[in-house]
Amino acid sequence: MHRVLVLGAGKIGRAIACFLQQSGDYDVRVADSSQDALSHVAGMAPVDTVVADASDAGQLRRLMRDRDSVLSAMSFAFNPGIAQAAMATSTSYFDLTEDVTTTRAVRKLSGDCPTGCILMPQCGLAPGFISIAAQHLASQYQSLDHVHMRVGALPLFPNNALKYNLTWSTDGLINEYCNPCEAIHAGRLVEVLPLEGYEQFSLDGVHYEAFNTSGGLGSLCESLNGKVRELNYRTVRYHGHRDLMKFLLNDLRMSEKRNLLKEILEDAIPVTWQDVVITFVTVAGLRNGQFVQMSDARKVYHQYIGGRHWGAIQLTTAAGICAVLDLHVHGKLPATGFVRQEETNFQDFIDNRFGSHFSADTQLRIDRIAEGHSDSYATGSLEP
């Protein structure tokens, strides 16, 4: 049985722990600084729990000594230290970070990877699944013109001016809205401003907007550099959200007071578990001698799994990291060193028991539930 350490018992960490434990193939230990958070996850699944400080290198190494893999569901600031402890204990490492600087720091450690040990950051939704889907489409072209990636985690029932509810890490959200964004434009690597690149589109009759945010491309800029004219990533929101965030971040200069902004958002914007995740990838280029465009659009709704309710962002983020861990365990990823998301085979991912939550068959089933074709949608608690 593969022995896993999950660091962080928050919304995403407890979903990861439950999914892995329920599979029957993983011995799961969860560590967090909060006993309340650990008690919550222990009440959801029979996992080993331990109170620990993720900033203490000695504690991290002790926790990892009898583990095969470590999965970080912590804030990105902790991840370089966690990766260092993983290398010191020959433990394969996976994280969910969208932070570009953190990923670069993790990659620098990969030259010291012991045989059979990998470092794989950015394993969630975006970056994560979206990079795997984009690479899958791009690989079907003789030459590429553009690759556009759009992702949104949205409330199903928006009822405030921002048309938004908190669904995951507030620190991560602010980071994405404030930091420079990587892109390829006119065949050159560039940095573009967050909240710019504004566009509008409709999907299934719903009107959305999208704009630049940081981190969603993962390592695709490096992988596709010199191979594509235009590559960019934008976050999807309901119409009107971007302008209000620009007012807060730029006009009121809240981007310079991120701790205060976090406090304001968490005091004023409620969390919701009734959400939907949208992924939308469009690729164009030469295919069989023709200039062709192909797209992959998916929606994942909040739902019940194993008798327990999960938000869509919890489900997709946890499914992403659990799927690549599963592929690693079964020898379907590079065996040693730094692993990019786009090195994951798309079909292997979708066929995986965790990755299958993104599959087309799953979407059809969930769409029927969201449209009211199943009374299971209204049973049980909405808080995981």
C-alpha positions as semicolon CSV with decimal commas, in nm:
position;residue;x (nm);y (nm);z (nm)
1;M;0,000;0,000;0,000
2;H;0,135;0,341;-0,102
3;R;0,198;0,562;0,201
4;V;0,092;0,924;0,158
5;L;0,133;1,237;0,368
6;V;-0,126;1,508;0,298
7;L;-0,018;1,847;0,433
8;G;-0,314;2,073;0,502
9;A;-0,659;1,975;0,630
10;G;-0,856;2,259;0,477
11;K;-1,122;2,242;0,205
12;I;-0,895;2,080;-0,054
13;G;-0,677;1,876;0,183
14;R;-0,970;1,693;0,335
15;A;-1,110;1,613;-0,012
16;I;-0,773;1,467;-0,114
17;A;-0,750;1,262;0,206
18;C;-1,105;1,125;0,168
19;F;-1,067;1,033;-0,199
20;L;-0,738;0,851;-0,143
21;Q;-0,853;0,670;0,170
22;Q;-1,180;0,560;0,012
23;S;-0,995;0,409;-0,284
24;G;-0,853;0,142;-0,049
25;D;-0,505;0,164;-0,203
26;Y;-0,348;0,437;0,010
27;D;-0,231;0,462;0,370
28;V;-0,313;0,828;0,441
29;R;-0,166;1,055;0,707
30;V;-0,288;1,416;0,732
31;A;-0,090;1,690;0,906
32;D;-0,202;2,043;0,991
33;S;-0,133;2,305;1,258
34;S;-0,504;2,311;1,352
35;Q;-0,644;2,034;1,570
36;D;-0,997;2,145;1,476
37;A;-0,922;2,096;1,107
38;L;-0,769;1,754;1,176
39;S;-1,070;1,650;1,383
40;H;-1,294;1,751;1,093
41;V;-1,109;1,534;0,841
42;A;-1,082;1,244;1,089
43;G;-1,459;1,256;1,124
44;M;-1,494;1,217;0,748
45;A;-1,248;0,931;0,688
46;P;-1,041;0,691;0,905
47;V;-0,704;0,855;0,842
48;D;-0,404;0,908;1,067
49;T;-0,375;1,272;1,181
50;V;-0,095;1,468;1,343
51;V;-0,055;1,829;1,453
52;A;0,250;1,977;1,281
53;D;0,410;2,305;1,176
54;A;0,483;2,308;0,802
55;S;0,746;2,578;0,848
56;D;0,956;2,344;1,070
57;A;1,198;2,151;0,846
58;G;1,275;1,898;1,118
59;Q;0,909;1,814;1,172
60;L;0,852;1,780;0,799
61;R;1,137;1,533;0,760
62;R;1,016;1,324;1,051
63;L;0,667;1,312;0,905
64;M;0,800;1,201;0,566
65;R;1,049;0,936;0,675
66;D;0,798;0,652;0,645
67;R;0,599;0,802;0,354
68;D;0,632;0,730;-0,019
69;S;0,472;1,056;-0,137
70;V;0,378;1,394;0,006
71;L;0,089;1,605;-0,128
72;S;0,087;1,970;-0,028
73;A;-0,251;2,140;0,007
74;M;-0,082;2,428;0,189
75;S;-0,043;2,792;0,093
76;F;0,222;2,831;-0,179
77;A;0,463;3,002;0,064
78;F;0,526;2,671;0,244
79;N;0,597;2,462;-0,066
80;P;0,968;2,524;-0,126
81;G;1,044;2,404;0,229
82;I;0,815;2,103;0,187
83;A;0,989;2,013;-0,139
84;Q;1,329;2,038;0,029
85;A;1,216;1,799;0,302
86;A;1,082;1,562;0,035
87;M;1,419;1,553;-0,141
88;A;1,597;1,492;0,190
89;T;1,376;1,191;0,265
90;S;1,344;1,050;-0,094
91;T;0,972;1,125;-0,095
92;S;0,790;1,206;-0,418
93;Y;0,636;1,553;-0,404
94;F;0,312;1,696;-0,546
95;D;0,153;2,037;-0,489
96;L;-0,133;2,260;-0,608
97;T;0,048;2,592;-0,641
98;E;-0,036;2,852;-0,902
99;D;0,257;3,069;-0,791
100;V;0,524;3,095;-1,062
101;T;0,809;3,183;-0,824
102;T;0,729;2,884;-0,602
103;T;0,732;2,647;-0,898
104;R;1,070;2,780;-1,010
105;A;1,207;2,723;-0,661
106;V;1,076;2,364;-0,659
107;R;1,224;2,298;-0,999
108;K;1,572;2,406;-0,885
109;L;1,567;2,115;-0,642
110;S;1,493;1,854;-0,909
111;G;1,858;1,799;-1,003
112;D;1,903;1,624;-0,668
113;C;1,604;1,389;-0,706
114;P;1,683;1,035;-0,587
115;T;1,598;0,757;-0,833
116;G;1,226;0,683;-0,837
117;C;1,141;1,017;-0,674
118;I;0,963;1,298;-0,862
119;L;0,880;1,663;-0,803
120;M;0,547;1,753;-0,965
121;P;0,402;2,095;-0,878
122;Q;0,083;2,257;-1,012
123;C;-0,131;1,941;-0,995
124;G;-0,478;2,085;-0,946
125;L;-0,725;2,240;-1,189
126;A;-0,540;2,540;-1,332
127;P;-0,255;2,486;-1,351
128;G;-0,305;2,112;-1,369
129;F;-0,585;1,954;-1,570
130;I;-0,611;2,253;-1,803
131;S;-0,247;2,207;-1,913
132;I;-0,303;1,835;-1,976
133;A;-0,611;1,911;-2,190
134;A;-0,435;2,188;-2,382
135;Q;-0,131;1,972;-2,459
136;H;-0,360;1,689;-2,574
137;L;-0,526;1,913;-2,834
138;A;-0,199;2,082;-2,935
139;S;-0,029;1,747;-2,999
140;Q;-0,278;1,676;-3,281
141;Y;-0,144;1,959;-3,501
142;Q;0,146;1,973;-3,743
143;S;0,197;2,339;-3,649
144;L;0,023;2,565;-3,397
145;D;-0,121;2,912;-3,436
146;H;-0,282;2,974;-3,097
147;V;-0,366;2,798;-2,771
148;H;-0,622;2,969;-2,548
149;M;-0,706;2,835;-2,201
150;R;-1,003;2,960;-1,997
151;V;-1,102;2,836;-1,650
152;G;-1,355;2,956;-1,395
153;A;-1,478;2,839;-1,054
154;L;-1,812;3,014;-1,011
155;P;-2,111;3,014;-0,776
156;L;-2,423;2,862;-0,929
157;F;-2,636;3,129;-0,762
158;P;-2,446;3,462;-0,759
159;N;-2,628;3,731;-0,559
160;N;-2,376;4,009;-0,487
161;A;-2,221;4,286;-0,697
162;L;-1,906;4,082;-0,763
163;K;-2,121;3,787;-0,877
164;Y;-1,874;3,572;-0,689
165;N;-1,838;3,360;-0,376
166;L;-1,521;3,227;-0,217
167;T;-1,464;2,867;-0,321
168;W;-1,095;2,810;-0,244
169;S;-0,783;2,984;-0,107
170;T;-0,828;3,361;-0,071
171;D;-0,446;3,401;-0,075
172;G;-0,431;3,215;-0,404
173;L;-0,712;3,424;-0,552
174;I;-0,542;3,752;-0,462
175;N;-0,211;3,620;-0,592
176;E;-0,366;3,541;-0,930
177;Y;-0,531;3,884;-0,954
178;C;-0,220;4,083;-0,860
179;N;0,087;3,910;-1,006
180;P;0,224;3,947;-1,363
181;C;0,102;3,685;-1,609
182;E;0,308;3,479;-1,851
183;A;0,203;3,450;-2,215
184;I;0,337;3,403;-2,567
185;H;0,245;3,684;-2,807
186;A;0,362;3,708;-3,168
187;G;0,587;3,410;-3,098
188;R;0,767;3,577;-2,806
189;L;0,756;3,510;-2,433
190;V;0,604;3,814;-2,261
191;E;0,459;3,923;-1,929
192;V;0,111;4,077;-1,938
193;L;-0,084;4,260;-1,671
194;P;-0,343;4,082;-1,456
195;L;-0,708;4,183;-1,515
196;E;-0,627;4,292;-1,872
197;G;-0,691;4,100;-2,196
198;Y;-1,063;4,140;-2,139
199;E;-1,303;3,934;-2,350
200;Q;-1,663;3,811;-2,341
201;F;-1,820;3,484;-2,457
202;S;-2,124;3,264;-2,409
203;L;-2,135;2,895;-2,320
204;D;-2,459;2,697;-2,291
205;G;-2,653;3,023;-2,307
206;V;-2,470;3,185;-2,012
207;H;-2,275;3,509;-2,064
208;Y;-1,921;3,517;-1,921
209;E;-1,617;3,741;-1,922
210;A;-1,250;3,642;-1,905
211;F;-0,928;3,827;-1,826
212;N;-0,559;3,766;-1,756
213;T;-0,463;3,609;-1,424
214;S;-0,131;3,475;-1,304
215;G;-0,013;3,115;-1,287
216;G;-0,273;2,923;-1,486
217;L;-0,040;2,835;-1,774
218;G;0,189;2,630;-1,553
219;S;0,500;2,538;-1,756
220;L;0,331;2,551;-2,098
221;C;0,506;2,875;-2,192
222;E;0,835;2,689;-2,170
223;S;0,706;2,374;-2,338
224;L;0,546;2,558;-2,633
225;N;0,800;2,840;-2,671
226;G;0,899;2,859;-3,039
227;K;0,607;2,636;-3,139
228;V;0,304;2,868;-3,116
229;R;0,220;3,224;-3,220
230;E;-0,010;3,295;-2,926
231;L;-0,059;3,123;-2,590
232;N;-0,256;3,271;-2,303
233;Y;-0,462;3,187;-1,996
234;R;-0,760;3,380;-1,864
235;T;-0,993;3,337;-1,568
236;V;-1,368;3,313;-1,633
237;R;-1,617;3,514;-1,428
238;Y;-1,973;3,641;-1,464
239;H;-2,007;3,973;-1,647
240;G;-1,913;4,279;-1,434
241;H;-1,674;4,110;-1,190
242;R;-1,351;4,229;-1,354
243;D;-1,434;4,602;-1,342
244;L;-1,515;4,591;-0,971
245;M;-1,191;4,403;-0,896
246;K;-0,992;4,658;-1,098
247;F;-1,149;4,934;-0,887
248;L;-1,050;4,756;-0,565
249;L;-0,701;4,649;-0,670
250;N;-0,588;4,941;-0,886
251;D;-0,794;5,251;-0,806
252;L;-0,807;5,186;-0,430
253;R;-0,458;5,027;-0,444
254;M;-0,564;4,723;-0,245
255;S;-0,308;4,521;-0,442
256;E;-0,053;4,691;-0,214
257;K;-0,244;4,582;0,099
258;R;-0,308;4,214;0,034
259;N;-0,358;4,114;0,398
260;L;-0,623;4,382;0,437
261;L;-0,788;4,278;0,111
262;K;-0,800;3,918;0,232
263;E;-0,965;4,027;0,556
264;I;-1,224;4,236;0,368
265;L;-1,310;3,959;0,122
266;E;-1,339;3,688;0,388
267;D;-1,556;3,912;0,608
268;A;-1,789;4,022;0,327
269;I;-1,800;3,740;0,067
270;P;-1,942;3,409;0,192
271;V;-1,808;3,068;0,097
272;T;-2,034;2,853;-0,118
273;W;-2,034;2,479;-0,182
274;Q;-2,289;2,517;-0,463
275;D;-2,051;2,593;-0,747
276;V;-1,955;2,500;-1,100
277;V;-1,612;2,471;-1,263
278;I;-1,576;2,563;-1,630
279;T;-1,277;2,461;-1,844
280;F;-1,252;2,582;-2,204
281;V;-0,950;2,517;-2,428
282;T;-0,929;2,633;-2,792
283;V;-0,641;2,540;-3,022
284;A;-0,592;2,639;-3,387
285;G;-0,324;2,552;-3,640
286;L;-0,243;2,334;-3,938
287;R;-0,392;1,986;-3,923
288;N;-0,380;1,757;-4,225
289;G;-0,289;2,057;-4,437
290;Q;-0,586;2,270;-4,325
291;F;-0,613;2,561;-4,084
292;V;-0,839;2,403;-3,819
293;Q;-0,970;2,498;-3,475
294;M;-1,064;2,243;-3,206
295;S;-1,207;2,311;-2,862
296;D;-1,262;2,121;-2,539
297;A;-1,531;2,266;-2,309
298;R;-1,637;2,105;-1,980
299;K;-1,850;2,184;-1,679
300;V;-1,819;2,010;-1,343
301;Y;-2,088;2,078;-1,083
302;H;-2,087;2,032;-0,707
303;Q;-2,210;1,681;-0,632
304;Y;-2,233;1,387;-0,397
305;I;-1,961;1,119;-0,396
306;G;-1,964;0,834;-0,149
307;G;-2,263;0,985;0,029
308;R;-2,084;1,316;0,095
309;H;-2,126;1,651;-0,076
310;W;-1,828;1,815;-0,247
311;G;-1,796;2,157;-0,406
312;A;-1,690;2,160;-0,771
313;I;-1,359;2,333;-0,697
314;Q;-1,284;2,081;-0,421
315;L;-1,369;1,792;-0,652
316;T;-1,170;1,909;-0,955
317;T;-0,864;2,022;-0,758
318;A;-0,849;1,703;-0,548
319;A;-0,921;1,484;-0,852
320;G;-0,630;1,644;-1,038
321;I;-0,366;1,576;-0,774
322;C;-0,504;1,232;-0,682
323;A;-0,504;1,127;-1,048
324;V;-0,140;1,219;-1,113
325;L;-0,037;1,050;-0,786
326;D;-0,220;0,737;-0,904
327;L;-0,045;0,755;-1,243
328;H;0,290;0,794;-1,069
329;V;0,224;0,490;-0,851
330;H;0,132;0,285;-1,159
331;G;0,443;0,391;-1,355
332;K;0,265;0,613;-1,607
333;L;0,471;0,927;-1,542
334;P;0,844;0,995;-1,577
335;A;1,017;0,794;-1,304
336;T;1,257;1,055;-1,164
337;G;1,303;1,432;-1,151
338;F;1,085;1,732;-1,231
339;V;0,755;1,645;-1,404
340;R;0,543;1,898;-1,593
341;Q;0,166;1,863;-1,609
342;E;0,177;1,842;-1,988
343;E;0,389;1,527;-1,964
344;T;0,075;1,349;-1,839
345;N;-0,107;1,148;-2,105
346;F;-0,458;1,290;-2,138
347;Q;-0,626;0,952;-2,198
348;D;-0,446;0,798;-1,901
349;F;-0,569;1,088;-1,689
350;I;-0,933;1,070;-1,806
351;D;-0,938;0,690;-1,773
352;N;-0,806;0,714;-1,418
353;R;-1,057;0,660;-1,134
354;F;-0,994;1,012;-1,004
355;G;-0,942;1,187;-1,336
356;S;-1,269;1,040;-1,462
357;H;-1,453;1,319;-1,278
358;F;-1,358;1,535;-1,579
359;S;-1,484;1,284;-1,839
360;A;-1,763;1,353;-2,090
361;D;-1,983;1,075;-1,946
362;T;-1,952;1,231;-1,602
363;Q;-2,052;1,570;-1,743
364;L;-2,371;1,432;-1,895
365;R;-2,466;1,268;-1,568
366;I;-2,391;1,578;-1,363
367;D;-2,572;1,810;-1,606
368;R;-2,887;1,601;-1,552
369;I;-2,848;1,635;-1,175
370;A;-2,796;2,012;-1,200
371;E;-3,108;2,043;-1,416
372;G;-3,315;1,873;-1,145
373;H;-3,343;1,521;-1,288
374;S;-3,233;1,355;-0,964
375;D;-3,359;1,411;-0,611
376;S;-3,018;1,308;-0,470
377;Y;-2,903;1,665;-0,537
378;A;-3,114;1,794;-0,251
379;T;-3,024;1,540;0,017
380;G;-2,771;1,563;0,296
381;S;-2,556;1,849;0,418
382;L;-2,411;2,098;0,169
383;E;-2,096;2,149;0,375
384;P;-1,820;1,889;0,326
